[in-house]
Amino acid sequence: MTSQGDTKRPRSVKLEIDPDFFATGQAGALLVEQTLRSLGLQRLLKQYLPARSAQAGFAAHDFAQAAIAALLLGGDGINLMEPLRADSELRQIFGLDQAPSDATTYRILCELAGLEERAFADAYALASPTLARLDMLGGLKTPPAHRRIVPDAPEAARPHKLRAVRRTERAVAMKCLKTLGRQLIRLHGWTVVFGDGSDLQVEGRCFDAARLGREGERILRWMTLRVGPVLVDQDLLAGNADEGRTLPRMLRRARPLLAEAAGASRLLALLDAAYCEGPVIKALPQNCDWIVCANQHRAPLTRRAMEQPEAVWREGGADAARGWEESQVCLMTHRFEGWAAPVTIAVRRWREAGELPGVWHYSFLATNLEPAALPRDLVRRHGAAGVLWMFYSTKQGHENHFKTPLRDLALHHPPSGRLGVNQVYYALASMAANIAMVLRYEVAPRAERGMTLARMRRVLFGVAGYVVRHGRRLVVRLAGATLGRRRQGQLLEAWANARRL
């Protein structure tokens, strides 16, 4: 008796290439193209990016739009255009005759940063002698012939060039903010602002702005400012940049955009302990309330908290997920050194499982919010201090939005050794990240809202199909016979959503 499946398995398989058959495995990228079209991205890029010379092979706005599309489809680094270069049908979908080469991509990034391309002799020197080495398979490794010359000072983008790119970035951010549902950026009536930095580890010694981090690794520092899931300002800096000194500059740059995003509502800034500093608080807009972790002032605040009478503490209960057997919260006031006036401090203390009663751990929030400003129903149930901690806990959700640029757009790995090139690249990638949020929350089918960009590439974009052109009308026909009804429904719903933006 033959086992089940023997009669279905082919005796052999064979590979053939049909030069007359045109198809793409990324036909669902039409959803990206329609989203860019609905957002008016081409118009925004053309309006704000500085024009290149008439002899240039690619206009600045055409290059930027192609770069954003390629990033959304999985391209990264200096060869980010690879998804478009490798697929003629995909280029048709995005209206491209050709895609920039790696050399052209680097050249345009340098131009947008205001940096001259370096001749080989200026960028590389003869490598120093090294001992003989074997590769992992036992072969003799060829020693490097050259090493990159790293300048003493980082080659940052020219300020006037970077300002032009940032104006474009803010225009795209504002368009995305207006497109997203208000529930994504609001918290009980406040428009939420979240600022934070991320350390980007880099390998090798060719990055001119890399510095040693706290753990001894070489890093660059990426600073970001968000309204809800949208990046409204960002900056790529040397690894030793001070976060507390950088955020005030970003807040000042973003102030008009923050005012427009908030409208008649108030802003609420959620910040971690690195930003519990007077200059950061002073830089916040006048219509901005704030809750900031104050644990960098833990020693004096712990002394104050231990002096509070037992009557002011409110029971918070146990938390099995954190391993807490009991917890309590209270409010007190404290004036930090150098600050003009005292501020409200929300204190939380807890005892972990197995610890003796009366042995407490402490954590602190500083805020300008008064109990009367908080939602009354929540205050009745949890107390003002408890509500402040509940508000602050939503910061974790905003931290999760780092995953889209860092993981799905591969921004954990800067593409160039030159800081200025990376600064322009991260600006383009930030525009792509904001458009990814529109795709995730407005274009994705309702039952799948918030799906990651990586999953959208698999489920929505990675569909076989071909392109048919009728005059100026382009039709992308998907291979429906290979798709189940559920997936067909998802694609049709996403298409309708993209057209309604």
N, C-alpha and C positions, 0 to 999 in steps of 0.2 A: 504494500500500500504506500502510495506517495504521500508525503506530508503536505499539509495545506500550504499553498503558496508556490510549490514547485512548478506548477503549470503556468503561473503568472510571471515568474522571474525570467527575464530575457537571458539567452545563452551568452550574449556578449553586448557590449555597448560601444559606440563609435562617436567620435567628435567630428563634426563638419561645420564649416563656416559658409554661410550663404551671403555673398556680397550684395545681393539685390534685396535682402530682407531688412527693413528698417523698423526697429522697435526700441523701447526703453524699459528698463526695469524700475524706473522712477516716475511713471506716468502720474502718480498722485502728487508730484511736485506742482501740478497745476493749482493745487490748493494754496501753495506758497505764493505762486505768481498772482493769483487772484487776490490774496490778502495784501500783497504789496501794491497791487493796482487799486484796491479799495481804499487803502490808507493814503494814496497819493504820494507814495515814497519818491517816485521819479521827480515829481514837481518840487518836493522839499529839498532833495539833494541838489537839484539844478539851481534852486534859489539861493542856497546857503554855501555850497562848496565853491571855492575859488576855481575859475575856469583854467583849463590847461591850454597850451598853444594850439592853434588850428592845425598844425602839422602832427600833433600827437595822435597815435593810433587809437587811443581810448579816451573819451571825455571823462572828466573826474566823476561826474554823476553816474555815467554808465559803469565805470569801474566799481564805484561804491555799491551800486545796486547788485552787480554781479557778485561782489564779495559777500554781501549780506545773504544773498540767495545761496551761495556755495556754503557758507557757514551753517545755515539752517539745514542744509542737506548732508552735512557731515564733513565738509572740508575743514582743514585747520592748518595753521602755520603758513609759511611763505608759499607752499604749494596748495593753498586752500582752494584754488580754482580747478583742482583735479576732477571733481565730480562733473563739472561742466565740460572740461576739455575731453573727457573720455566718452561723452555721449552726445552725438549730433542731434538726436531727437530732443534731449533735454535743453540743449541750446536753443532749439526752435521755440520751445515752450516759453523761454525767457527772452525771446527776441534778439538773440545774439548770433552774429555771423561767426564769430570766433571768441574764444576765451583767452585772457591774458596768460602768457607763459610765466613761469616762476621768476625769470629775470625781469620781465615787465612789471610783475606784481611788486617786486622789491623796489624797482625804480620809482614806481608811482607812490609807494609808501614813503620813500625818502623824499620825494618832491612835496608831498602833503605835509611832511614834518619839517621841510625847509633845510634838509641835510644834503650835502653833496655826496654823491657816490664816491667811495674811496677806491683808488687804484689798488691793484693787488699788492704792489710793492709798499704801499702805505698801510695796508691792512695786515700784511703777513710778513714775518721774518723767518729766517732759517731756524729750524728747530735745533735745540741743543742735543748733544750726543746722549743716547740712552743705552742701558744694558739690553742685551738680547732677551726677547720674551717669546713664549709659546702661546698660541691660541688654545682654546678649550679642547680642540681636537688633536693637539700635539704638533701642529704645523708652526713654522717659524713666522712670527708676526713681522710684517713690514714696518719699520719704524717710521714715525711721521716725518715728512720732509719740511713742514712749515708749522709755525704756531701763530695764532692770532695776536696782533698787537692790541692790547687793551689800554685806552687812554687813561690818564690819571683822573680826569673829570668826566662824568657821564655825558654822552652826546645827546642831550635832551632836545626835543623838538623846539624850534624857534617859537617864542611866545605869540607872535602875530599869526603864525600858521596854525598853532594849536587853538587859538581863540576861534578861528574860522571853523575848524573841525568841531569844536565844542558847541558853537552856535547851531550847527547842523544836528548834533547829537541832542541838544535840548529841544529843537523843533520836532524831531522824531519822537522824543519822550513825551512831549505834550500831546501829540496826536494819539499816541498809544494810551495815555491816561484818559483822554476823552472817549476813547473807544471801549475801554474796559468798564464793566459794571461797577457802580459805586460801592457795592458791598465788598469789593476786593480791596478798597483803600480806606474804608471807614471802620471805626470801632466806637460804637455807642455815640455816634455823632461827630467824633473827632476824625480828621484826616491824618493817618498815621505816617510819620516820618521815621526812617530807620537808617542810622549811619554805622558803618563798621568797616574794618579792614581785614584783608586776608593775606597771609604770607605765602608767596609762591616760591617753592624750592627750585633751584636751578642747578644742573649738573655741569661741571667743568668751570673753567676760569675765564671764559670768553665774554661774560656779560658785564658790561662796563658799570652798571649800577648795582650789581650784586654786593651785598654786605653780609657779614656774619650775623645770624639771628640769635635768639636767646638759647637755642639748643646747640649752637655751634655750626649750623648748616648755613650755606650761602642762600640768600633769599632776595627777592624783590618784594615790594609792598604795594598791594592794590587796595586803594581806598574807594569806598562806594557810599553813595547817599541815595536812598530810595523813598519813593512815595508808594506805599503798598508794594506790589511786585515790580514796579517800574524804576529803573535806574535813571535818576534825574541829574546826577553828576557822578563822575568817577575820575580817578587819577592814578596813574602808575608811577611809582616813586622808587628811589633808592631804598635798599633794604633797611637802612637805619633811620628812615624818616619817622618823625614823631607824630603819632596819630592825633594826639591832643592839639597839636599846633596846625595840623593839616585840615582837620574838619572845619574850623572856623572859616577858612578860605573857601571851602566848598559850599558852606551854608550861605556865604555872601554872594557867591556866583549864582547859586540856585534860587535866591530870594524871589525874583519876579515869577519864576515858574512855580515855586511853592505857594505864592499868593494866588496865582491863577488856579492851581489845583485845588486849593482849599475853598475858594469862593467865599461864601458867607459863614462857613464853619471854621472852627478853630483847629489848629494843628496840634498833634501830640507826638513829641519826639521820644522814642524809646532807645536808650543808649546804654552801653555797658560801662564797666568801671574805668576804662581808659579815658573816658570823656567826662568824668566828674571833676571838671576843672572850670575855674571862673571864666576864662576866655571862650570856652565852648558855649557855656550858658549865655554869655553876653551876645554871642553871635547868632543865637536863635531869633527868629522873627518875633515881633511884639505880640502877634496873635498865636504864639506857640506855647502850649503847656508842655511839661517834660517830666519824665520819670527816668532817673539815671541810677544805675547800680553804684553804690558808694563803698564797696568793699575795699577799695584802695586806702580808705581811711578807717580800716577795721579796728585798729588799736584804740583810738580815742572813742569811737562810737561804741565799742564793746564795753568800755568802762562806764559810759553814760547809760547804756542799756542795763547793765548789772545794778545800777543805782535806782532803776525804776521800781516803784512799789508793786507788789503782786496784784493789787487791785486793778491796775491798768492793762494787764495782760488778758487777752481774749483767747479762749481755746480754739485751736485750729484743727485738732484731731490727728489721727495717725495717717501715714501715707506708706502703704506696703511697697509701692513701686520704688520709692526712695529708701526704703529700709528704716522709716521713722516710726517709732512707737508712739510719740506724741509731739505736738508742735503748738506754739502760741505766737500771737502777733500783737503789736502795740504801735502807737504813734508817739513820737517825741520830737523835739526841735534841737537843732545844732547849728552853730555858725562855724563854717570851715575857715581856716586861716586864709586871709586875703579876700574873703567874700564880704560884700557890703552889709548883708543882713542874714539872720538865721533862716534856715529852711526846714521844712517838715521832713522827718525821717520815719520811714516805715520799717519797723524791725520785725524780723522773724527769727525765732529760736526753736530748736528742735533737739530731741534726744533720740539717738539711734538705737536699734534693737540690741539688747544686752547691756546697755550702759546704765550706770547707777542713776537713780532719780536725782534731779538737781544738777546733773552734768549737761550743760547746754552748749550747742553750737549756734553761732549767730550769723545773720546776713542782713544787709542794709540797702534800702533804696532812699534816694533823695528826690524830692518833688516840690513843685510849686502849686500842686493841686490841693485845694481845700476839700474837706469832707462834703461840704454842701454842693460842690460841683460834680460829685460822682453820682451815678444812677441810684436813685433812692431805694428801689426794690432790692438791688444787690447789697447796698449798705445795711439794710434791715436784716438781711440773712447772714451776711459774712463780716460786717463791720468795715469801717473805712480802710483800715490797714490791710485787711484781707482782700478788699477789692483792688487796692493798689498793686498787691502782689499778683492778683489774677490778671490785671491789665498787663503787667510787666511780663508775665509768662507767655503772652502772645508773641513776644519777641522771637521765640524759637521758630515760629512759623515763618517769620521774615528771614531768619537765618537760613532756612531751607531753600529760599530763592537763590542762594549762592550756587546751588547745584546746577541750575541751568547754564550759567556762563562757565563755571569751573569744570563741570563734568561733561555736559552735553555739547558745549562749544570748545572744550579742551583748553580753557584759559589758564589751567594750572601750569601750562608750559609755554612761556613767552617764546615767540618764533625767531627773534633776532638778538644778537649781542649788543645792538645799539639801542639805547633807551628811547630815543626819539621815534624810531621805526615801531617799537613796541607800543608807544603811547598812541600813535595813529591807529595801529592794528586793534588795540583794546577799545578805542572809540568806535570803530566800525563794528567790532564784536558786541559792544554794548547796545548799539542800535539793533543788531540781530537778536540779542537777548530780549530786548523789549518787544520786538515783533514776535518772538517766540512766546511771550506771555499772552499776546493777543491770540495766537494760534491755540495755545493751551486752554485758555479760558473762554474764548468767544467763538472760535472756529470748530474746535473739537465737538463731536456729538454730545448732546446734553448728558447722556448717561455716562460719558467718559470725561466730563469737564475736569481739567487739571492734569490730564495724562502728561507724562514727561515727554520732552521733545524726542528723546531716544525712542520711546515707544511709538510716537507719531511717525517717525521715520519707518518703523517696521510695519505698522498697521495701516497708515493712511498714505504715506508717500511711496513706499516700496511696492508698487503695483505695476504689472506688465501692461503695456499699451503702445499705441502708435499715434502719430500726428497726421492729421489731414488738413490741408490748407485750401480754402475757397476764397480767392482774392485776398482781402485783408482780414478775413475771418479764419480763425484757427480752431480746430476741433481736436480734442484728445480723446481717443476711444480706448477705454480700458478693456482688458481681457476678462470680461464678465463671466465667461464659462469656467474660469478657474477660481472664481470667488464665490463663497457662500452667500446666501441671502442677507445674513446679518452684516457681513462686511460691505456688501453692496449698499445696504441701507445706511451704514456709517459714512461711507464716502459721499453719498448723495446728500445726506444731512449736513456734513461738513462743507460741501460745495455751496449749498444754499446759505449757510452761515457766513461764509467768506464773501459772498456777493452782497449780503445785507449790511456789511460793516459800514 
